[in-house]
Amino acid sequence: MWTIFLLIGSNIFMTFAWYGHLKFKEVPLWKVIVVSWGIAFFEYCLQVPANRIGSKTFSPDQLKVIQEVITLTVFGVFSTFYFGDKLHWNHFAAFGCLVAGAFFMFHKF
């Protein structure tokens, strides 16, 4: 479970680093880059241990799929509350496809 919690935390930081600045388009790009790099530092402080801990249980492929599912979940919540976007059926369909991909990654046939 630590892997999942750390990945959620790291994705929250990274989502703010990558997209949070879009509300502040008047801020010069160089400042946005510096702030984003500062935020990304904390993302790495969670992501690296998450992968190290997770590698004891999961393969690298499985870790990547877990991370992608978490990324889309975090971004869906972020875009809804931070930008006021609305999620539509196609967002849920895309998420369902990703979950199906995760299912196949974790099951050997």
N, C-alpha and C positions, 0 to 999 in steps of 0.2 A: 504493500500500500504506500510505502514511502516514495516509491518511484512515481506513482500517480500523483500524489500531493505535490512533490517537487516539480513535476512536469506542468501541473496546473499553474503553480506559482510562476515558473519561468515563462510560460506562455502569456500570463497576464502582463509581466514586465515587457516582454518582447512586443506584444500587441500595442502597448502604449509607446514604446520606442519607435515602432514602424509607422503607426497611424495617428497617434495622439496629437502630433504637431499639425495635422491637417485643419484643426480648428484655429490655428494661429498663423495664418498665411502672411500676416504682416511682419512676422519675425524673420530677420535675415536667415537665409539658408545655412550659413556657417554656424550660427548659434543653434539652430535646430539640430544640426549634425552633432555638435558637441553634447548637447543635452541628450540626444538619442543614444550616443555612445555611453554616456554616464548611466542611463537606464539599462542599456544592454549589459553592462558589467554585472548588474544584479541578476539579470536573466542567466548569464553564464554561471554565476555562483550557485544557481539552483539546477540548471540543465546538466552540467558536468557530473555532479554527484548523482543526479537522477539516473543518468545513463550508466554510471559506474555501478551503482547499487542494482539497477535493473538488469545489467548484463549477467548477474548471477542467476537470474530466473528466465530471462527472455533473450532471444537472438537479436542481433542488431536490426534485422528486418522487422521483427515484431516490435521492438522499441520505436522504430520510425513510424510504423502504422499507429501505435498508441499515441505518439506525439501528434500525428496529423489529425486524429479524431479529436484530441484535446484542443488542438489549435482551432479547428473549425467551430467547436463548441464555445470556446472562449471568445472567438471573433464574433460569433452570432450574438452572444450576450453583449459584448462591447459595442457592436454597431447599433444594436437596439437602444441601449441606454446612453451611450456617449454621443452618437450621431442622430439618434431618433429615427433610425431606419426601421422599416417594417419587414418582417420575414414573410416570405410567400411560399407557396407550395413547392416551387422549384428549388428553394433552399433546402427544404426538408427532403425532397427527392435526392438531391446531391448528397446530403448527409447520410441518407439511407444507403446510397451506393458505396460511400466510404465505409460505413459499418459492415456492409456485405463484404467489402474487400478485407476488412479486419477479420471477419469470420473465416474467410478462406486462408488468411495468413496464419491463423492459429490452429487450423485443422489440417492434418495430413490425410490425404485420400489415396 
